[in-house]
Amino acid sequence: MGLIASAVLLLALFAYVFWPEENPFIQRARTRLDFLEERREAVMNNLRDLSFEFRAGKYPEQDYATQRDMLEREAADILREMDTLQGGQFS
């Protein structure tokens, strides 16, 4: 009797500790805003890396300026679209 009770208690404890809070097999539907947030983060990381590599001497100034302008325009486009999707709440 004690062995069965111990096994049930162990099983309940195991289920409590390792049971996921959310179903791991169901993914939340990704929105356009989610995609834009990820893209914005990637562009900002690229800007930071570009600046670091320029200071390290890996890029000539003209190439750096061209790349920086391109990334800044892309970031501005992303932020503009995010603002539009959020209803202009940050304006």
Secondary structure as UniProt FT lines:
FT   HELIX           2..18
FT   TURN            24..25
FT   HELIX           32..55
FT   TURN            56..57
FT   HELIX           61..85
FT   TURN            86..87
FT   TURN            89..90
//
